[in-house]
Amino acid sequence: MVKAELRKKYKELRKNLSEDLKEEFSLAIANNLLSLSIWEKDFYHIFLSIETQKEINTDYILNILAGKDKNIVISRSNFDTITLENVLLTDSITITLNAHNIPEPIGGIPIPANSIDVVFIPLLAFDEKGNRVGYGKGFYDAFLADCTPDTLKIGLSFFDAEPEIKEVYSGDIPLDFCVTPNKTYRF
């Protein structure tokens, strides 16, 4: 399938998930992450869930990271430059919804992309080769291009892999892993 078709299909699938199932799947994804050998790293970038998009509830992963005393990095979107500005999540950070209903930090200590060891990536769909489909703006491709080649890229999905995503471009950065409620894919 092409990206536009996948976006439509997976937005609809997400929309039809009950709140209970969404929470059950989110917890299962967090638990499945615990089996990965990623927990010796220092800086972990994670997205804050967009409720209106029925994204995975990342609070479970945030709790794991806090419990392991990791440096948690979150971002705010700059829609003028299509970039993410990354900051350290601290107790003093205030989170607010931007004009697109994306929860974002106000202020914060800047963290350069090349300092981040692991990135948990929101997505709508992915394929068996690790290619991914997001919302189509390119924020994560630009961000991941600034990370080091060793940065682990981990997609989080309620659904299993598609056989193949058509229209993969040279600027599309594939995943290293994708974690679903039922399976962990390694690419």
Backbone hydrogen bonds in HBPLUS format (Angstrom, degrees):
<---DONOR---> <-ACCEPTOR-->    atom                        ^
c    i                          cat <-CA-CA->   ^        H-A-AA   ^      H-
h    n   atom  resd res      DA  || num        DHA   H-A  angle D-A-AA Bond
n    s   type  num  typ     dist DA aas  dist angle  dist       angle   num
A0166-LYS N   A0001-MET O   2.88 MM 165  5.70 177.1  1.88 150.8 150.0     1
A0006-LEU N   A0002-VAL O   3.05 MM   4  6.36 158.5  2.10 154.1 161.0     2
A0007-ARG N   A0003-LYS O   2.82 MM   4  6.07 159.7  1.86 157.4 162.6     3
A0008-LYS N   A0004-ALA O   3.15 MM   4  6.36 166.1  2.17 146.6 149.8     4
A0009-LYS N   A0005-GLU O   2.93 MM   4  6.13 166.9  1.94 151.4 155.4     5
A0010-TYR N   A0006-LEU O   2.90 MM   4  5.99 174.3  1.90 157.4 158.7     6
A0011-LYS N   A0007-ARG O   2.96 MM   4  5.96 150.7  2.05 147.7 155.4     7
A0012-GLU N   A0008-LYS O   3.16 MM   4  6.27 157.2  2.22 145.1 150.9     8
A0013-LEU N   A0009-LYS O   2.98 MM   4  6.30 155.6  2.04 144.8 152.2     9
A0014-ARG N   A0010-TYR O   2.98 MM   4  6.02 161.3  2.02 140.0 144.9    10
A0015-LYS N   A0011-LYS O   2.92 MM   4  6.06 158.8  1.96 143.6 150.2    11
A0016-ASN N   A0012-GLU O   3.10 MM   4  6.32 142.6  2.24 145.3 153.9    12
A0017-LEU N   A0014-ARG O   2.97 MM   3  5.29 161.8  2.00 111.9 118.0    13
A0022-LYS N   A0018-SER O   2.91 MM   4  6.14 159.8  1.95 152.3 158.4    14
A0023-GLU N   A0019-GLU O   3.04 MM   4  6.26 157.6  2.09 147.4 152.5    15
A0024-GLU N   A0020-ASP O   2.92 MM   4  6.15 157.5  1.97 146.6 153.6    16
A0025-PHE N   A0021-LEU O   2.82 MM   4  5.98 166.9  1.84 154.9 158.0    17
A0026-SER N   A0022-LYS O   2.92 MM   4  6.04 154.2  1.98 142.5 150.3    18
A0027-LEU N   A0023-GLU O   2.98 MM   4  6.16 160.2  2.02 149.7 153.9    19
A0028-ALA N   A0024-GLU O   3.02 MM   4  6.25 157.2  2.07 145.6 152.3    20
A0029-ILE N   A0025-PHE O   2.92 MM   4  6.15 154.8  1.99 150.2 156.5    21
A0030-ALA N   A0026-SER O   3.07 MM   4  6.33 162.2  2.10 146.9 151.3    22
A0031-ASN N   A0027-LEU O   2.92 MM   4  6.19 161.1  1.96 151.8 157.0    23
A0032-ASN N   A0028-ALA O   2.87 MM   4  6.09 152.9  1.95 146.3 153.9    24
A0033-LEU N   A0029-ILE O   2.97 MM   4  6.25 141.4  2.13 146.4 156.8    25
A0034-LEU N   A0031-ASN O   3.15 MM   3  5.42 137.9  2.33 101.4 112.3    26
A0035-SER N   A0032-ASN O   3.19 MM   3  5.72 156.7  2.25 111.5 117.7    27
A0036-LEU N   A0033-LEU O   3.04 MM   3  5.55 163.6  2.06 117.1 122.4    28
A0071-ASN N   A0042-ASP O   3.04 MM  29  5.92 153.2  2.12 169.5 174.6    29
A0117-ASP N   A0043-PHE O   2.89 MM  74  5.26 146.3  2.01 130.8 141.4    30
A0118-VAL N   A0043-PHE O   3.18 MM  75  6.60 153.0  2.26 154.9 160.9    31
A0044-TYR N   A0071-ASN O   2.93 MM  27  6.22 167.6  1.94 170.1 173.0    32
A0073-VAL N   A0044-TYR O   2.78 MM  29  5.83 167.9  1.79 149.9 149.4    33
A0045-HIS N   A0118-VAL O   2.78 MM  73  6.15 168.7  1.79 165.0 165.6    34
A0120-PHE N   A0045-HIS O   2.91 MM  75  6.14 169.9  1.92 159.6 161.9    35
A0046-ILE N   A0073-VAL O   2.94 MM  27  6.32 156.9  1.99 174.8 176.8    36
A0053-GLN N   A0050-ILE O   3.04 MM   3  5.46 147.9  2.15 110.5 120.1    37
A0055-GLU N   A0050-ILE O   3.46 MM   5  5.75 171.7  2.46 143.7 145.5    38
A0054-LYS N   A0051-GLU O   2.97 MM   3  5.07 162.0  2.00 109.8 115.0    39
A0061-ILE N   A0058-THR O   3.07 MM   3  5.21 118.8  2.46 100.7 115.1    40
A0062-LEU N   A0058-THR O   2.88 MM   4  6.18 161.1  1.92 157.4 163.6    41
A0063-ASN N   A0059-ASP O   2.93 MM   4  6.15 151.7  2.01 146.0 152.7    42
A0064-ILE N   A0060-TYR O   3.16 MM   4  6.48 149.6  2.26 138.7 146.4    43
A0065-LEU N   A0061-ILE O   2.90 MM   4  6.20 167.9  1.91 158.5 160.9    44
A0066-ALA N   A0062-LEU O   2.88 MM   4  6.07 162.1  1.91 150.4 155.6    45
A0067-GLY N   A0063-ASN O   2.86 MM   4  5.94 157.4  1.91 143.8 150.6    46
A0068-LYS N   A0064-ILE O   2.96 MM   4  6.21 136.1  2.16 145.0 156.7    47
A0068-LYS N   A0065-LEU O   3.23 MM   3  5.14 130.1  2.49  92.4 105.3    48
A0070-LYS N   A0065-LEU O   3.02 MM   5  5.37 171.8  2.03 151.7 153.4    49
A0069-ASP N   A0066-ALA O   2.97 MM   3  4.88 157.4  2.02 104.3 109.7    50
A0089-LEU N   A0072-ILE O   2.72 MM  17  5.47 174.5  1.72 162.5 161.5    51
A0074-ILE N   A0087-VAL O   2.90 MM  13  5.59 158.7  1.95 166.3 167.0    52
A0087-VAL N   A0074-ILE O   2.80 MM  13  5.59 165.7  1.82 165.1 169.8    53
A0076-ARG N   A0085-GLU O   2.96 MM   9  5.30 145.2  2.08 135.7 146.0    54
A0085-GLU N   A0076-ARG O   2.89 MM   9  5.30 168.3  1.90 157.6 160.9    55
A0078-ASN N   A0083-THR O   2.82 MM   5  5.30 162.3  1.85 169.7 168.2    56
A0082-ILE N   A0078-ASN O   2.78 MM   4  5.53 121.8  2.12 144.6 161.9    57
A0083-THR N   A0078-ASN O   3.25 MM   5  5.30 150.5  2.34 135.8 142.3    58
A0111-ILE N   A0086-ASN O   2.92 MM  25  5.46 157.7  1.97 133.6 134.4    59
A0088-LEU N   A0109-ILE O   2.90 MM  21  5.44 151.5  1.98 147.5 154.7    60
A0093-ILE N   A0090-THR O   3.23 MM   3  5.52 167.1  2.24 111.5 115.5    61
A0106-ILE N   A0094-THR O   2.83 MM  12  5.54 141.1  1.98 160.5 170.7    62
A0096-THR N   A0104-GLU O   2.84 MM   8  5.45 161.5  1.87 154.6 157.2    63
A0104-GLU N   A0096-THR O   2.75 MM   8  5.45 163.1  1.77 152.8 157.2    64
A0098-ASN N   A0102-ILE O   2.96 MM   4  5.39 156.8  2.02 134.7 140.2    65
A0101-ASN N   A0098-ASN O   3.03 MM   3  5.27 157.5  2.08 121.8 120.9    66
A0115-SER N   A0112-PRO O   2.96 MM   3  5.58 162.5  2.00 121.3 124.9    67
A0116-ILE N   A0113-ALA O   3.16 MM   3  5.54 164.0  2.18 113.8 118.8    68
A0152-LEU N   A0117-ASP O   2.86 MM  35  6.26 159.8  1.91 155.9 150.9    69
A0119-VAL N   A0152-LEU O   2.80 MM  33  6.14 159.1  1.84 168.1 175.1    70
A0154-ILE N   A0119-VAL O   2.85 MM  35  6.04 178.5  1.85 172.1 172.2    71
A0121-ILE N   A0154-ILE O   2.73 MM  33  5.84 163.8  1.76 144.7 148.9    72
A0156-LEU N   A0121-ILE O   3.17 MM  35  6.19 143.8  2.31 171.0 160.8    73
A0124-LEU N   A0133-VAL O   2.72 MM   9  5.63 169.5  1.73 160.3 164.0    74
A0125-ALA N   A0133-VAL O   3.26 MM   8  5.13 157.7  2.32 136.3 140.3    75
A0133-VAL N   A0125-ALA O   2.78 MM   8  5.13 153.2  1.85 152.9 147.4    76
A0162-GLU N   A0126-PHE O   2.82 MM  36  6.07 170.9  1.83 152.2 154.2    77
A0127-ASP N   A0131-ASN O   2.91 MM   4  5.46 147.3  2.02 146.6 152.6    78
A0130-GLY N   A0127-ASP O   3.01 MM   3  5.49 166.6  2.03 118.0 122.3    79
A0128-GLU N   A0162-GLU O   3.07 MM  34  6.36 126.5  2.36 161.3 176.6    80
A0175-LEU N   A0130-GLY O   2.78 MM  45  4.82 165.1  1.80 136.4 140.1    81
A0142-ALA N   A0138-GLY O   3.10 MM   4  6.27 166.5  2.12 156.4 159.1    82
A0143-PHE N   A0139-PHE O   3.00 MM   4  6.20 160.3  2.03 147.1 153.3    83
A0144-LEU N   A0140-TYR O   2.77 MM   4  5.81 170.7  1.78 151.0 154.1    84
A0145-ALA N   A0141-ASP O   3.04 MM   4  6.07 144.6  2.17 139.5 148.6    85
A0146-ASP N   A0143-PHE O   3.00 MM   3  5.39 142.5  2.15 106.9 117.6    86
A0147-CYS N   A0144-LEU O   3.12 MM   3  5.04 147.9  2.23  97.3 107.0    87
A0151-THR N   A0148-THR O   3.11 MM   3  5.39 160.6  2.15 110.5 116.5    88
A0176-ASP N   A0153-LYS O   2.80 MM  23  5.20 167.3  1.82 143.8 148.1    89
A0177-PHE N   A0153-LYS O   3.16 MM  24  6.52 156.3  2.22 155.7 156.5    90
A0155-GLY N   A0177-PHE O   2.90 MM  22  6.21 162.4  1.93 146.0 142.7    91
A0179-VAL N   A0155-GLY O   2.89 MM  24  6.23 162.3  1.92 151.8 150.3    92
A0157-SER N   A0179-VAL O   3.04 MM  22  6.25 168.4  2.05 152.3 154.4    93
A0172-ASP N   A0169-TYR O   3.03 MM   3  5.34 158.4  2.08 110.9 117.9    94
A0187-PHE N   A0176-ASP O   2.88 MM  11  5.12 171.9  1.89 144.4 143.0    95
A0178-CYS N   A0185-TYR O   3.03 MM   7  5.07 146.1  2.15 132.0 136.8    96
A0185-TYR N   A0178-CYS O   2.79 MM   7  5.07 172.4  1.80 159.2 158.4    97
A0180-THR N   A0183-LYS O   2.87 MM   3  5.29 166.7  1.89 167.0 170.6    98
